[in-house]
Amino acid sequence: MFAEFKHTLRKLRGQIIGWSIGLGLYALMMARLFDSIAEIEGFSELINSYPEDLMAMFGINDMALITTPKGFLDIYYFGYMAIIIGIFAVGVGAGLLVGDEEKGILDLVLSYPVSRVKLFLGRLLGLVTATGMVMILSWLSWVLSSIGTGLDLTLIEFLRPFIPLFAVLLFLGTFTTLLSLFLPSTRVAGMLSGGLLIANFLLIGLSNINENLEAFVKFTPLYYYQGGDAIDNINWEWFVGLLAVTAVFSILALWRFQRREIRVGGEGSWELSSLRLRLRLRQSKEA
Amino acid sequence: MTARFAIKTHGLIKNYGKVQALRGLDLEVRQGEIFGFLGPNGAGKTTTIRCMLDLIRPNGGTLRVMGYDPQEDPVSVRSLVGYLPGEVSMESNLRVESQYRYLSDLRGNKIDWNFVRELAHRLELDMTLPIKNLSKGNKQKVGVVQALMSRPKLLLMDEPTSGLDPLMQQEVYKLLREAKADGTTTFFSSHIITEVEAIADRVAIIRKGVIVEEAEPSQLLSMEMRRIHVRFKEPVNPSLLDQVDGISLLSQRNGLFVTLQVEGEMDGIIKALAAFPVVDIDVDKPTLEEIFLAYYAADDKETS
C-alpha cells in the first residue's frame, strides 16, 4: 500500500507544485489588492450600484464587508475556490485508477503481488495527501502574503476556511473516482463531474434569489461548503457530513474496483451499454 | 504450495458480452517447461493469460496457476509470476530505473539489482533514459527485464519478442532457456511459428477459444500430414480429388499442376490418383507454420 501511496504522490507532485504556485501567486496579488480596494475612488458607489439580486446570486449580501478581511477573503477567494481547486480534485479523481487503466499501466501493476484493496487504498491516500498539501501550501501562501497588509487574521483564522474546502475537494475527488469506474472513460467522468460542480455552483447562486430552490440545493455538496464564513467558525456537522459521504463514495468505488475487470483495448464494455442491450433483448423477447 | 502443473485449466470460458473469447479451454502446462501458445489475433491467447492474473474473470470452468485459484488468491499467484503484457505500458515520465524501483517496491524490494543490471546490459538497455524517449523495441526490452527481474517461478509472456530485432530475439530466447535451467516455467503466446519452434518444449494451438492441438513441436512436425505436388499428363478436374477423405486441395493450375494436403495414410490418395494420367509426384512434409495454417484453413472450410 505504501508503495502505491508513494508512487501516487510522485505522480501528482507536478500538479501539487503547479497548483500551489498558481494559488500562491494569486494570494500574493490579492493580498496587495486588499489595502488599496477601499481607497479606490468611487468603489463603494460602484459596488452599491449593482442590483441586489445580482450580488445575492454570487452569495454577497453586504458589499460593505468587502473592505473587511473576512468579507474580502470570502468574496475574492473562498467564495469560488471550490470551483477552481475543484478542477484539481476532479482531474486527480478521474485519473486515480482508470487513467492508468486506459494507458494499459494497470495491466502491468496488477500483475505484481499487490491486492486491489491495497492498490486502491494507497492511491486514495495519495489523493487525500496531495489535496491536503495543496491546502496547506495555499494556507501558507496567504499567511505569508498577508504580512505587511491589512489582512490582520490569525494563523488559525486563515486556516479554518481551508478545512471545509478540503472536505469538499475530497468529496469531489472520490465522487469522480466512483464515476470513472462506471463510465466509459476518465474524460467522460471528469466532464460529468466538472459539469455537475459548475451546475451546483450556479444553483446555489440562484437559490439565493429564489427561495423555492432552497429545498433542492440542500441535496447538493456546495450547500454544505462554508466558504469564507468558516474564518469565524467551522460548521463541524457539515464537515463531518461531507467526509461521511466521501467515505461512502470511497467504499462504493472500492467495491466496484474489486469486482471490475481491468480493461485493455477492445475488451470490456460500458456497463450502461450492456444494460441497454439487455433491455433491448428483453423487449424483443416480449414482442 | 507445489503442484505438478504450473498451469491447469479445465473448461475455461470467457465471454465479452456476446463474444465468446474462450469456449471451454483445457490446458496443462508442466512445471519447468517452456510452453508455446500459438494462435492468430483474437484466438484467445491474451484473454487466457489475463484470466491467470485475475485481471479479468472467467465465466466458467476452473483455472489453477501454481496450484492457486487466481480469483481466490490473486496475490499468491502474482507473487510467483513475472508477466510481460502484449503491449508494454509504463509511466512515460519515469526513467527506466525509477520504473523498476517502483515495481520492486510492489514486490517488497526483493529484487537483486545486480541481476537487473545484468539483464539490462545483455539486452543493451540504458536504464537512465526516460521511458517516453524509448523506441517500441526498447520499451519491449524494459518489459522483458521487468518480467525476469524477480526470477519468477512462472513467466507469462504475451508475444515476448514483439518489436525486437533478430539479435535481441535470440538473446531473449537465451534468457528464457537460462530461466528454464533455473526451474522457471514459461508460458508464452505467439503467432510467430519460428519462435515457438526455437524455444518451446511443448506447444498448444488455440483456435476460436479452444485448444485444437497440444504437442511437442517435433511431434507436430512429424504428424502424418504431407503435401503432395502432382503433375498430370492432361488436365483433370481436381475437385474430384478434394472429395477424398483426408485430402484437401491447396492449389491447382490449369488442371495440370495440383498441390494437395494429405492427412493420415497415403492409401486413399494413391488409389484416387490411379484414375488419372500422372507424370510426376513430389511429396514433402510441412513446416510448423504450414501445420498451423492448415488448422485455420480447415476451420475456414468448416465455416464455409
Interface residues (C-beta under 8 A of the other chain):
Chain A: F2 A3 E4 K6 H7 K11 K103 G104 I105 D107 L108 V109 L110 S111 Y112 P113 V114 S115 R116 E261 I262 V264 G265 E267 G268 S269 S274 L277
Chain B: Y16 G17 T46 T47 R50 L53 D54 L55 I56 R57 P74 V75 S76 R78 S79 V81 Y83 P85 E87 V88 S89 M90 E91 Y102 L103 D105 L106 R107 G108 G143 Q146 L156
